Amino acid sequence: MRPRASMTQPAPMPKDRGQQLVKRQYVRFAFYSLDPAWRRLPAPEQADQKRELLDVIQSFNRRMLLRPYSLMGTRADAELLLWQIAESPLPFRELASAIAATRMGGYLTLSYSYFSQTKRSIYEIRSADPDDDTERLIIDPSEARYVFVYPFIKTREWYQLSLAARQGMMDEHIEIGRKYPSVRLNTTYSFGLDDYEFILAFETDEPSDFLDLVQELRETTVSMYTLQDTPLFTCINMRLEEALDALGGPAVAEPIVPGEQREVWMEVCPLDELGPGETRTVFLEGKMVGLFNVDGQIFAINNRCSHARGPLSEGVVDADECSVTCPWHYGKFDLRTGNAIDGVVRKPVDSYWVEVRDGLLHIGTRVTQS
């Protein structure tokens, strides 16, 4: 009989929490523009090509977190953004190749592509939340209506300053950012990976707040050490089919009614590929989902701990009580419901439906249209 894993007491924490947080995420911002020749194709061909591209892109949901955005009406040189987040850069290459192999891919030009990684900031954030720095290793896009993306480079003079001097200037920068709580910042790093040093993605529902934030930041001392911070992209959050429809041609997206609920299902893998005691992560509706096989029964919950976004699929599973304990801190969740049941966690995580259809494992959820 397979021995059961259990957690009887909190695991000792290493003195340096950084030892736990070595796994970074890879991030790619791929901006596409469409050849106007595509818009002169027959309407049935356009619709068919969009459906083909839609299926190809959505097939990568098993391997990466992928968020689509439209830039139609905000920039002249880019019309579609695919914000991609994965634990390896390999899915990025495979997705790019798969897109290029489609019929519509022959009309798409990769206008800009930025490649980066998450990492701990060298500056002290001094947040009221002790886990704020932990969360900076995890990109978990919100449902904000807009994302503003731009790469930037610091001057060489900046890096010649002492860390204490830079911290002082960053304190001013950080304090201004806190005046705009509606704007959420995602910082990733490109040193040696791409032409820039940092890639920033600001999420908000109100572009005016972002404009005011950027204008005020221009007055800070640290802004004097910015060498380049363009181009800057204003991107509108959309379902993938809506973002493709915004490019032109007949609509392929099903019309939605705000507030209406719909079910979303995704095929994961053959059931026998997830054996007892095994776990797996997939992405559904922009969220990482952890799958757990506990004595032959499959459970699916949001993979990010509600306390500090630790990866639950890497935690300790107690088969007797059907729970998982976060590997970063002692926080325990019920695998059946996602409820927080012990430790530092107070908020539940989302749980997902699980079905087996013709030997294939599917997960599903209910989405409320906005």
BALOBA-1460 file (C-alpha; in Angstrom, 3 decimals):
// residues 370
<rec num="1" residu="m" x="0.000" y="0.000" z="0.000"/>
<rec num="2" residu="r" x="1.282" y="3.442" z="-0.847"/>
<rec num="3" residu="p" x="2.297" y="5.317" z="2.317"/>
<rec num="4" residu="r" x="0.159" y="8.344" z="3.046"/>
<rec num="5" residu="a" x="1.774" y="11.743" z="3.277"/>
<rec num="6" residu="s" x="0.739" y="13.793" z="6.281"/>
<rec num="7" residu="m" x="1.542" y="17.074" z="7.989"/>
<rec num="8" residu="t" x="1.359" y="16.819" z="11.772"/>
<rec num="9" residu="q" x="3.158" y="20.048" z="12.625"/>
<rec num="10" residu="p" x="4.487" y="23.133" z="10.856"/>
<rec num="11" residu="a" x="7.698" y="22.478" z="8.966"/>
<rec num="12" residu="p" x="10.702" y="24.497" z="10.203"/>
<rec num="13" residu="m" x="11.288" y="27.601" z="8.146"/>
<rec num="14" residu="p" x="14.757" y="28.340" z="6.776"/>
<rec num="15" residu="k" x="16.356" y="31.504" z="8.102"/>
<rec num="16" residu="d" x="16.585" y="32.925" z="4.607"/>
<rec num="17" residu="r" x="13.161" y="32.827" z="2.986"/>
<rec num="18" residu="g" x="14.911" y="33.364" z="-0.344"/>
<rec num="19" residu="q" x="16.021" y="29.732" z="-0.157"/>
<rec num="20" residu="q" x="12.390" y="28.747" z="-0.669"/>
<rec num="21" residu="l" x="11.741" y="31.141" z="-3.501"/>
<rec num="22" residu="v" x="14.318" y="30.119" z="-6.097"/>
<rec num="23" residu="k" x="11.817" y="29.284" z="-8.825"/>
<rec num="24" residu="r" x="11.255" y="32.348" z="-10.973"/>
<rec num="25" residu="q" x="8.742" y="32.847" z="-13.727"/>
<rec num="26" residu="y" x="9.576" y="33.601" z="-17.338"/>
<rec num="27" residu="v" x="7.511" y="36.361" z="-18.930"/>
<rec num="28" residu="r" x="6.993" y="37.353" z="-22.563"/>
<rec num="29" residu="f" x="5.078" y="40.259" z="-24.056"/>
<rec num="30" residu="a" x="4.436" y="39.498" z="-27.743"/>
<rec num="31" residu="f" x="2.918" y="42.334" z="-29.780"/>
<rec num="32" residu="y" x="1.518" y="41.524" z="-33.225"/>
<rec num="33" residu="s" x="0.390" y="43.670" z="-36.144"/>
<rec num="34" residu="l" x="-1.773" y="42.436" z="-39.012"/>
<rec num="35" residu="d" x="-1.000" y="42.815" z="-42.714"/>
<rec num="36" residu="p" x="-3.843" y="44.901" z="-44.278"/>
<rec num="37" residu="a" x="-3.948" y="42.333" z="-47.099"/>
<rec num="38" residu="w" x="-5.696" y="39.937" z="-44.689"/>
<rec num="39" residu="r" x="-8.654" y="42.315" z="-44.458"/>
<rec num="40" residu="r" x="-9.226" y="41.956" z="-48.199"/>
<rec num="41" residu="l" x="-9.714" y="38.181" z="-47.980"/>
<rec num="42" residu="p" x="-13.229" y="36.744" z="-48.407"/>
<rec num="43" residu="a" x="-15.208" y="36.921" z="-45.172"/>
<rec num="44" residu="p" x="-15.645" y="33.112" z="-44.819"/>
<rec num="45" residu="e" x="-11.863" y="32.670" z="-45.157"/>
<rec num="46" residu="q" x="-11.221" y="35.336" z="-42.528"/>
<rec num="47" residu="a" x="-13.591" y="33.657" z="-40.063"/>
<rec num="48" residu="d" x="-12.067" y="30.239" z="-40.726"/>
<rec num="49" residu="q" x="-8.547" y="31.546" z="-40.197"/>
<rec num="50" residu="k" x="-9.497" y="33.252" z="-36.927"/>
<rec num="51" residu="r" x="-11.032" y="30.055" z="-35.594"/>
<rec num="52" residu="e" x="-7.892" y="28.111" z="-36.532"/>
<rec num="53" residu="l" x="-5.650" y="30.649" z="-34.772"/>
<rec num="54" residu="l" x="-7.972" y="30.713" z="-31.761"/>
<rec num="55" residu="d" x="-7.757" y="26.932" z="-31.364"/>
<rec num="56" residu="v" x="-3.957" y="26.938" z="-31.687"/>
<rec num="57" residu="i" x="-3.417" y="29.646" z="-29.078"/>
<rec num="58" residu="q" x="-5.924" y="28.174" z="-26.635"/>
<rec num="59" residu="s" x="-4.220" y="24.766" z="-26.868"/>
<rec num="60" residu="f" x="-1.281" y="26.272" z="-24.947"/>
<rec num="61" residu="n" x="-3.428" y="26.983" z="-21.881"/>
<rec num="62" residu="r" x="-2.215" y="23.697" z="-20.451"/>
<rec num="63" residu="r" x="1.358" y="24.996" z="-20.366"/>
<rec num="64" residu="m" x="1.316" y="28.720" z="-19.663"/>
<rec num="65" residu="l" x="-0.742" y="31.576" z="-18.310"/>
<rec num="66" residu="l" x="-1.779" y="33.551" z="-21.361"/>
<rec num="67" residu="r" x="-3.663" y="36.850" z="-21.393"/>
<rec num="68" residu="p" x="-4.800" y="38.528" z="-24.652"/>
<rec num="69" residu="y" x="-5.194" y="42.287" z="-25.082"/>
<rec num="70" residu="s" x="-6.205" y="44.510" z="-27.982"/>
<rec num="71" residu="l" x="-4.323" y="47.649" z="-29.047"/>
<rec num="72" residu="m" x="-6.715" y="48.585" z="-31.832"/>
<rec num="73" residu="g" x="-7.240" y="52.314" z="-31.526"/>
<rec num="74" residu="t" x="-4.342" y="52.923" z="-29.107"/>
<rec num="75" residu="r" x="-1.233" y="52.351" z="-31.289"/>
<rec num="76" residu="a" x="-0.459" y="52.315" z="-34.992"/>
<rec num="77" residu="d" x="2.299" y="49.697" z="-34.948"/>
<rec num="78" residu="a" x="0.762" y="46.928" z="-32.802"/>
<rec num="79" residu="e" x="-2.778" y="45.546" z="-32.620"/>
<rec num="80" residu="l" x="-2.652" y="42.447" z="-30.424"/>
<rec num="81" residu="l" x="-0.761" y="41.558" z="-27.237"/>
<rec num="82" residu="l" x="-0.285" y="38.040" z="-25.894"/>
<rec num="83" residu="w" x="1.033" y="38.332" z="-22.327"/>
<rec num="84" residu="q" x="2.633" y="34.954" z="-21.573"/>
<rec num="85" residu="i" x="3.893" y="33.574" z="-18.244"/>
<rec num="86" residu="a" x="5.514" y="30.161" z="-17.783"/>
<rec num="87" residu="e" x="8.064" y="28.283" z="-15.707"/>
<rec num="88" residu="s" x="10.262" y="27.688" z="-18.769"/>
<rec num="89" residu="p" x="10.936" y="29.730" z="-21.927"/>
<rec num="90" residu="l" x="10.324" y="26.697" z="-24.150"/>
<rec num="91" residu="p" x="6.520" y="27.142" z="-24.413"/>
<rec num="92" residu="f" x="7.114" y="30.664" z="-25.748"/>
<rec num="93" residu="r" x="9.081" y="29.326" z="-28.704"/>
<rec num="94" residu="e" x="6.570" y="26.586" z="-29.356"/>
<rec num="95" residu="l" x="3.631" y="29.000" z="-29.265"/>
<rec num="96" residu="a" x="5.400" y="31.431" z="-31.615"/>
<rec num="97" residu="s" x="6.119" y="28.597" z="-34.058"/>
<rec num="98" residu="a" x="2.545" y="27.314" z="-33.825"/>
<rec num="99" residu="i" x="1.124" y="30.775" z="-34.563"/>
<rec num="100" residu="a" x="3.469" y="31.214" z="-37.527"/>
<rec num="101" residu="a" x="2.322" y="27.879" z="-38.954"/>
<rec num="102" residu="t" x="-1.341" y="28.938" z="-39.135"/>
<rec num="103" residu="r" x="-2.843" y="30.561" z="-42.204"/>
<rec num="104" residu="m" x="-3.529" y="33.799" z="-40.347"/>
<rec num="105" residu="g" x="-0.016" y="33.644" z="-38.914"/>
<rec num="106" residu="g" x="1.251" y="34.322" z="-42.418"/>
<rec num="107" residu="y" x="-0.354" y="37.785" z="-42.150"/>
<rec num="108" residu="l" x="0.862" y="38.535" z="-38.606"/>
<rec num="109" residu="t" x="4.079" y="40.433" z="-37.927"/>
<rec num="110" residu="l" x="5.735" y="40.274" z="-34.514"/>
<rec num="111" residu="s" x="6.119" y="44.036" z="-34.041"/>
<rec num="112" residu="y" x="7.675" y="43.876" z="-30.580"/>
<rec num="113" residu="s" x="8.713" y="41.047" z="-28.293"/>
<rec num="114" residu="y" x="9.994" y="41.465" z="-24.747"/>
<rec num="115" residu="f" x="11.433" y="38.578" z="-22.726"/>
<rec num="116" residu="s" x="11.993" y="38.838" z="-18.973"/>
<rec num="117" residu="q" x="11.951" y="37.070" z="-15.630"/>
<rec num="118" residu="t" x="10.643" y="37.683" z="-12.127"/>
<rec num="119" residu="k" x="13.102" y="38.132" z="-9.268"/>
<rec num="120" residu="r" x="13.323" y="39.636" z="-5.813"/>
<rec num="121" residu="s" x="13.942" y="43.359" z="-5.735"/>
<rec num="122" residu="i" x="17.278" y="44.479" z="-4.281"/>
<rec num="123" residu="y" x="15.434" y="47.396" z="-2.683"/>
<rec num="124" residu="e" x="13.530" y="47.267" z="0.571"/>
<rec num="125" residu="i" x="9.874" y="47.786" z="-0.239"/>
<rec num="126" residu="r" x="8.862" y="48.471" z="3.379"/>
<rec num="127" residu="s" x="5.338" y="47.275" z="2.800"/>
<rec num="128" residu="a" x="2.792" y="46.789" z="5.554"/>
<rec num="129" residu="d" x="2.329" y="43.296" z="4.125"/>
<rec num="130" residu="p" x="5.312" y="41.095" z="5.133"/>
<rec num="131" residu="d" x="4.693" y="38.874" z="2.120"/>
<rec num="132" residu="d" x="4.658" y="41.681" z="-0.459"/>
<rec num="133" residu="d" x="8.217" y="40.906" z="-1.617"/>
<rec num="134" residu="t" x="7.307" y="37.234" z="-1.870"/>
<rec num="135" residu="e" x="4.482" y="38.070" z="-4.254"/>
<rec num="136" residu="r" x="6.862" y="39.893" z="-6.577"/>
<rec num="137" residu="l" x="8.177" y="36.524" z="-7.713"/>
<rec num="138" residu="i" x="4.705" y="35.607" z="-8.952"/>
<rec num="139" residu="i" x="2.896" y="37.324" z="-11.827"/>
<rec num="140" residu="d" x="-0.826" y="36.810" z="-11.423"/>
<rec num="141" residu="p" x="-2.646" y="39.206" z="-13.789"/>
<rec num="142" residu="s" x="-5.836" y="40.735" z="-12.458"/>
<rec num="143" residu="e" x="-9.066" y="41.318" z="-14.360"/>
<rec num="144" residu="a" x="-8.247" y="45.034" z="-14.764"/>
<rec num="145" residu="r" x="-9.586" y="46.565" z="-17.958"/>
<rec num="146" residu="y" x="-6.245" y="47.998" z="-19.058"/>
<rec num="147" residu="v" x="-2.572" y="47.070" z="-18.891"/>
<rec num="148" residu="f" x="0.166" y="49.582" z="-19.722"/>
<rec num="149" residu="v" x="3.409" y="47.941" z="-20.805"/>
<rec num="150" residu="y" x="6.765" y="49.554" z="-21.314"/>
<rec num="151" residu="p" x="10.413" y="48.530" z="-21.183"/>
<rec num="152" residu="f" x="13.040" y="50.831" z="-19.747"/>
<rec num="153" residu="i" x="16.754" y="51.201" z="-19.150"/>
<rec num="154" residu="k" x="18.600" y="52.984" z="-16.339"/>
<rec num="155" residu="t" x="21.696" y="55.109" z="-16.957"/>
<rec num="156" residu="r" x="25.096" y="53.670" z="-16.100"/>
<rec num="157" residu="e" x="25.454" y="56.454" z="-13.516"/>
<rec num="158" residu="w" x="22.562" y="54.939" z="-11.562"/>
<rec num="159" residu="y" x="24.465" y="51.713" z="-10.975"/>
<rec num="160" residu="q" x="27.537" y="53.630" z="-9.762"/>
<rec num="161" residu="l" x="25.571" y="55.106" z="-6.861"/>
<rec num="162" residu="s" x="25.674" y="53.352" z="-3.503"/>
<rec num="163" residu="l" x="22.791" y="51.036" z="-2.657"/>
<rec num="164" residu="a" x="21.860" y="53.327" z="0.234"/>
<rec num="165" residu="a" x="21.639" y="56.327" z="-2.114"/>
<rec num="166" residu="r" x="19.496" y="54.406" z="-4.576"/>
<rec num="167" residu="q" x="17.263" y="53.119" z="-1.765"/>
<rec num="168" residu="g" x="16.620" y="56.678" z="-0.649"/>
<rec num="169" residu="m" x="15.492" y="57.727" z="-4.112"/>
<rec num="170" residu="m" x="13.428" y="54.568" z="-4.528"/>
<rec num="171" residu="d" x="11.649" y="55.316" z="-1.247"/>
<rec num="172" residu="e" x="10.317" y="58.522" z="-2.805"/>
<rec num="173" residu="h" x="9.323" y="56.582" z="-5.929"/>
<rec num="174" residu="i" x="7.529" y="53.892" z="-3.921"/>
<rec num="175" residu="e" x="5.693" y="56.414" z="-1.742"/>
<rec num="176" residu="i" x="4.207" y="58.117" z="-4.791"/>
<rec num="177" residu="g" x="3.100" y="54.759" z="-6.166"/>
<rec num="178" residu="r" x="1.144" y="54.095" z="-2.976"/>
<rec num="179" residu="k" x="-0.929" y="57.203" z="-3.627"/>
<rec num="180" residu="y" x="-2.495" y="55.368" z="-6.564"/>
<rec num="181" residu="p" x="-3.811" y="52.065" z="-5.139"/>
<rec num="182" residu="s" x="-5.940" y="51.479" z="-8.245"/>
<rec num="183" residu="v" x="-2.750" y="50.958" z="-10.269"/>
<rec num="184" residu="r" x="-1.070" y="47.591" z="-9.804"/>
<rec num="185" residu="l" x="2.586" y="47.220" z="-10.835"/>
<rec num="186" residu="n" x="4.229" y="44.068" z="-12.222"/>
<rec num="187" residu="t" x="8.021" y="44.407" z="-12.558"/>
<rec num="188" residu="t" x="10.129" y="41.886" z="-14.458"/>
<rec num="189" residu="y" x="13.829" y="41.889" z="-15.297"/>
<rec num="190" residu="s" x="15.617" y="41.521" z="-18.636"/>
<rec num="191" residu="f" x="19.300" y="41.963" z="-17.775"/>
<rec num="192" residu="g" x="21.192" y="39.869" z="-20.326"/>
<rec num="193" residu="l" x="17.989" y="38.307" z="-21.648"/>
<rec num="194" residu="d" x="16.785" y="41.125" z="-23.891"/>
<rec num="195" residu="d" x="17.735" y="44.627" z="-25.024"/>
<rec num="196" residu="y" x="16.173" y="46.337" z="-22.019"/>
<rec num="197" residu="e" x="16.735" y="46.000" z="-18.268"/>
<rec num="198" residu="f" x="13.190" y="46.092" z="-16.920"/>
<rec num="199" residu="i" x="9.743" y="45.421" z="-18.362"/>
<rec num="200" residu="l" x="6.878" y="47.044" z="-16.466"/>
<rec num="201" residu="a" x="3.195" y="46.155" z="-16.715"/>
<rec num="202" residu="f" x="0.743" y="48.424" z="-14.880"/>
<rec num="203" residu="e" x="-2.828" y="47.156" z="-14.464"/>
<rec num="204" residu="t" x="-5.764" y="49.466" z="-13.751"/>
<rec num="205" residu="d" x="-9.398" y="50.082" z="-14.617"/>
<rec num="206" residu="e" x="-8.847" y="53.820" z="-14.935"/>
<rec num="207" residu="p" x="-6.274" y="55.166" z="-17.441"/>
<rec num="208" residu="s" x="-6.457" y="58.621" z="-15.824"/>
<rec num="209" residu="d" x="-4.956" y="57.220" z="-12.621"/>
<rec num="210" residu="f" x="-2.037" y="55.796" z="-14.555"/>
<rec num="211" residu="l" x="-1.493" y="59.072" z="-16.433"/>
<rec num="212" residu="d" x="-1.414" y="61.037" z="-13.167"/>
<rec num="213" residu="l" x="0.938" y="58.496" z="-11.589"/>
<rec num="214" residu="v" x="3.431" y="58.679" z="-14.444"/>
<rec num="215" residu="q" x="3.302" y="62.481" z="-14.511"/>
<rec num="216" residu="e" x="4.028" y="62.665" z="-10.794"/>
<rec num="217" residu="l" x="6.849" y="60.130" z="-11.062"/>
<rec num="218" residu="r" x="8.542" y="62.364" z="-13.645"/>
<rec num="219" residu="e" x="9.186" y="64.846" z="-10.826"/>
<rec num="220" residu="t" x="11.123" y="62.361" z="-8.687"/>
<rec num="221" residu="t" x="14.901" y="62.333" z="-8.409"/>
<rec num="222" residu="v" x="15.144" y="58.752" z="-9.608"/>
<rec num="223" residu="s" x="13.595" y="59.707" z="-12.964"/>
<rec num="224" residu="m" x="16.799" y="61.616" z="-13.772"/>
<rec num="225" residu="y" x="18.528" y="58.248" z="-14.106"/>
<rec num="226" residu="t" x="16.155" y="56.817" z="-16.730"/>
<rec num="227" residu="l" x="17.907" y="56.406" z="-20.076"/>
<rec num="228" residu="q" x="14.914" y="55.111" z="-22.084"/>
<rec num="229" residu="d" x="11.313" y="54.263" z="-21.255"/>
<rec num="230" residu="t" x="9.673" y="53.926" z="-24.650"/>
<rec num="231" residu="p" x="7.783" y="52.510" z="-26.463"/>
<rec num="232" residu="l" x="4.739" y="52.488" z="-24.188"/>
<rec num="233" residu="f" x="1.689" y="50.377" z="-24.974"/>
<rec num="234" residu="t" x="-1.927" y="50.930" z="-23.879"/>
<rec num="235" residu="c" x="-3.645" y="47.529" z="-24.018"/>
<rec num="236" residu="i" x="-7.313" y="46.637" z="-23.494"/>
<rec num="237" residu="n" x="-8.190" y="43.395" z="-21.713"/>
<rec num="238" residu="m" x="-10.382" y="41.143" z="-23.892"/>
<rec num="239" residu="r" x="-11.269" y="37.528" z="-24.408"/>
<rec num="240" residu="l" x="-9.021" y="36.059" z="-27.094"/>
<rec num="241" residu="e" x="-11.852" y="35.677" z="-29.606"/>
<rec num="242" residu="e" x="-12.860" y="39.309" z="-29.009"/>
<rec num="243" residu="a" x="-9.299" y="40.515" z="-29.506"/>
<rec num="244" residu="l" x="-9.140" y="38.609" z="-32.806"/>
<rec num="245" residu="d" x="-12.490" y="40.043" z="-33.876"/>
<rec num="246" residu="a" x="-11.151" y="43.537" z="-33.177"/>
<rec num="247" residu="l" x="-8.599" y="42.940" z="-35.952"/>
<rec num="248" residu="g" x="-11.386" y="42.862" z="-38.506"/>
<rec num="249" residu="g" x="-13.440" y="40.379" z="-40.501"/>
<rec num="250" residu="p" x="-16.637" y="38.628" z="-39.411"/>
<rec num="251" residu="a" x="-17.091" y="38.048" z="-35.692"/>
<rec num="252" residu="v" x="-16.326" y="34.594" z="-34.322"/>
<rec num="253" residu="a" x="-16.809" y="35.452" z="-30.631"/>
<rec num="254" residu="e" x="-20.083" y="34.429" z="-29.101"/>
<rec num="255" residu="p" x="-22.004" y="37.490" z="-27.872"/>
<rec num="256" residu="i" x="-22.119" y="37.843" z="-24.106"/>
<rec num="257" residu="v" x="-24.456" y="39.647" z="-21.745"/>
<rec num="258" residu="p" x="-22.793" y="41.517" z="-18.830"/>
<rec num="259" residu="g" x="-23.501" y="39.665" z="-15.614"/>
<rec num="260" residu="e" x="-24.354" y="36.480" z="-17.468"/>
<rec num="261" residu="q" x="-22.666" y="33.307" z="-16.284"/>
<rec num="262" residu="r" x="-21.181" y="30.687" z="-18.590"/>
<rec num="263" residu="e" x="-19.352" y="27.417" z="-18.069"/>
<rec num="264" residu="v" x="-15.799" y="27.031" z="-19.352"/>
<rec num="265" residu="w" x="-14.256" y="23.579" z="-19.726"/>
<rec num="266" residu="m" x="-10.804" y="22.446" z="-20.802"/>
<rec num="267" residu="e" x="-9.424" y="19.022" z="-21.664"/>
<rec num="268" residu="v" x="-6.307" y="18.343" z="-19.593"/>
<rec num="269" residu="c" x="-4.904" y="14.893" z="-20.374"/>
<rec num="270" residu="p" x="-5.775" y="11.192" z="-20.426"/>
<rec num="271" residu="l" x="-6.776" y="10.148" z="-16.931"/>
<rec num="272" residu="d" x="-3.998" y="7.550" z="-16.705"/>
<rec num="273" residu="e" x="-1.366" y="10.285" z="-17.116"/>
<rec num="274" residu="l" x="-2.163" y="11.626" z="-13.637"/>
<rec num="275" residu="g" x="-1.621" y="8.701" z="-11.308"/>
<rec num="276" residu="p" x="-2.384" y="8.432" z="-7.580"/>
<rec num="277" residu="g" x="-0.174" y="10.763" z="-5.557"/>
<rec num="278" residu="e" x="0.724" y="12.871" z="-8.600"/>
<rec num="279" residu="t" x="0.042" y="16.556" z="-9.184"/>
<rec num="280" residu="r" x="-0.044" y="18.768" z="-12.260"/>
<rec num="281" residu="t" x="-0.622" y="22.423" z="-13.081"/>
<rec num="282" residu="v" x="-2.634" y="23.842" z="-15.986"/>
<rec num="283" residu="f" x="-4.116" y="27.248" z="-16.777"/>
<rec num="284" residu="l" x="-7.823" y="27.970" z="-17.064"/>
<rec num="285" residu="e" x="-9.290" y="31.436" z="-17.696"/>
<rec num="286" residu="g" x="-5.977" y="33.097" z="-16.862"/>
<rec num="287" residu="k" x="-5.496" y="31.262" z="-13.549"/>
<rec num="288" residu="m" x="-3.038" y="28.512" z="-12.604"/>
<rec num="289" residu="v" x="-4.914" y="25.433" z="-11.445"/>
<rec num="290" residu="g" x="-3.370" y="22.655" z="-9.375"/>
<rec num="291" residu="l" x="-4.593" y="19.102" z="-10.014"/>
<rec num="292" residu="f" x="-4.209" y="16.486" z="-7.288"/>
<rec num="293" residu="n" x="-4.810" y="12.734" z="-7.545"/>
<rec num="294" residu="v" x="-5.599" y="11.553" z="-4.014"/>
<rec num="295" residu="d" x="-6.073" y="7.800" z="-3.907"/>
<rec num="296" residu="g" x="-7.557" y="7.816" z="-7.403"/>
<rec num="297" residu="q" x="-9.840" y="10.814" z="-6.918"/>
<rec num="298" residu="i" x="-8.976" y="14.042" z="-8.769"/>
<rec num="299" residu="f" x="-9.304" y="17.474" z="-7.167"/>
<rec num="300" residu="a" x="-8.635" y="20.878" z="-8.718"/>
<rec num="301" residu="i" x="-8.015" y="24.149" z="-6.861"/>
<rec num="302" residu="n" x="-6.267" y="27.425" z="-7.603"/>
<rec num="303" residu="n" x="-2.575" y="26.638" z="-7.359"/>
<rec num="304" residu="r" x="-1.620" y="29.929" z="-5.701"/>
<rec num="305" residu="c" x="-1.876" y="30.070" z="-1.918"/>
<rec num="306" residu="s" x="-4.145" y="32.915" z="-0.786"/>
<rec num="307" residu="h" x="-1.525" y="33.991" z="1.757"/>
<rec num="308" residu="a" x="1.589" y="34.616" z="-0.385"/>
<rec num="309" residu="r" x="0.877" y="32.825" z="-3.676"/>
<rec num="310" residu="g" x="2.982" y="29.773" z="-2.908"/>
<rec num="311" residu="p" x="2.662" y="26.848" z="-5.373"/>
<rec num="312" residu="l" x="0.231" y="24.436" z="-3.718"/>
<rec num="313" residu="s" x="0.982" y="21.651" z="-6.220"/>
<rec num="314" residu="e" x="4.450" y="21.451" z="-4.622"/>
<rec num="315" residu="g" x="3.025" y="21.208" z="-1.106"/>
<rec num="316" residu="v" x="2.476" y="18.272" z="1.223"/>
<rec num="317" residu="v" x="-0.740" y="16.337" z="0.622"/>
<rec num="318" residu="d" x="-2.524" y="14.613" z="3.494"/>
<rec num="319" residu="a" x="-4.633" y="11.896" z="1.871"/>
<rec num="320" residu="d" x="-6.497" y="11.114" z="5.112"/>
<rec num="321" residu="e" x="-7.992" y="14.589" z="5.470"/>
<rec num="322" residu="c" x="-7.781" y="15.428" z="1.759"/>
<rec num="323" residu="s" x="-5.712" y="18.576" z="2.273"/>
<rec num="324" residu="v" x="-2.590" y="20.254" z="0.964"/>
<rec num="325" residu="t" x="-0.140" y="22.412" z="2.894"/>
<rec num="326" residu="c" x="1.617" y="25.295" z="1.147"/>
<rec num="327" residu="p" x="5.364" y="24.648" z="0.741"/>
<rec num="328" residu="w" x="6.270" y="28.261" z="1.581"/>
<rec num="329" residu="h" x="4.462" y="28.720" z="4.898"/>
<rec num="330" residu="y" x="2.266" y="26.587" z="7.104"/>
<rec num="331" residu="g" x="-1.105" y="27.165" z="5.484"/>
<rec num="332" residu="k" x="-3.451" y="24.253" z="4.835"/>
<rec num="333" residu="f" x="-6.342" y="23.975" z="2.352"/>
<rec num="334" residu="d" x="-9.145" y="21.477" z="1.849"/>
<rec num="335" residu="l" x="-8.670" y="19.963" z="-1.612"/>
<rec num="336" residu="r" x="-12.395" y="19.302" z="-1.980"/>
<rec num="337" residu="t" x="-13.567" y="22.878" z="-1.404"/>
<rec num="338" residu="g" x="-10.486" y="25.114" z="-1.443"/>
<rec num="339" residu="n" x="-11.323" y="26.310" z="2.088"/>
<rec num="340" residu="a" x="-8.512" y="27.437" z="4.397"/>
<rec num="341" residu="i" x="-8.456" y="25.038" z="7.326"/>
<rec num="342" residu="d" x="-5.256" y="25.648" z="9.315"/>
<rec num="343" residu="g" x="-2.155" y="27.793" z="9.700"/>
<rec num="344" residu="v" x="-1.539" y="31.316" z="8.438"/>
<rec num="345" residu="v" x="-4.167" y="31.200" z="5.697"/>
<rec num="346" residu="r" x="-7.539" y="32.890" z="6.190"/>
<rec num="347" residu="k" x="-8.935" y="33.149" z="2.662"/>
<rec num="348" residu="p" x="-9.996" y="30.136" z="0.563"/>
<rec num="349" residu="v" x="-8.749" y="29.427" z="-2.935"/>
<rec num="350" residu="d" x="-11.062" y="28.724" z="-5.845"/>
<rec num="351" residu="s" x="-12.029" y="25.132" z="-6.507"/>
<rec num="352" residu="y" x="-12.828" y="23.766" z="-9.982"/>
<rec num="353" residu="w" x="-15.074" y="21.090" z="-11.410"/>
<rec num="354" residu="v" x="-13.510" y="17.822" z="-12.516"/>
<rec num="355" residu="e" x="-15.001" y="15.397" z="-15.026"/>
<rec num="356" residu="v" x="-13.701" y="12.358" z="-16.880"/>
<rec num="357" residu="r" x="-15.078" y="12.037" z="-20.408"/>
<rec num="358" residu="d" x="-14.131" y="9.012" z="-22.489"/>
<rec num="359" residu="g" x="-11.005" y="8.507" z="-20.425"/>
<rec num="360" residu="l" x="-9.937" y="12.188" z="-20.732"/>
<rec num="361" residu="l" x="-9.655" y="14.470" z="-17.709"/>
<rec num="362" residu="h" x="-11.472" y="17.828" z="-17.974"/>
<rec num="363" residu="i" x="-11.655" y="20.752" z="-15.563"/>
<rec num="364" residu="g" x="-14.263" y="23.496" z="-15.588"/>
<rec num="365" residu="t" x="-15.435" y="26.660" z="-13.889"/>
<rec num="366" residu="r" x="-18.231" y="29.200" z="-14.049"/>
<rec num="367" residu="v" x="-17.350" y="32.672" z="-15.351"/>
<rec num="368" residu="t" x="-19.407" y="35.824" z="-14.862"/>
<rec num="369" residu="q" x="-19.247" y="38.116" z="-17.873"/>
<rec num="370" residu="s" x="-18.187" y="41.685" z="-17.227"/>
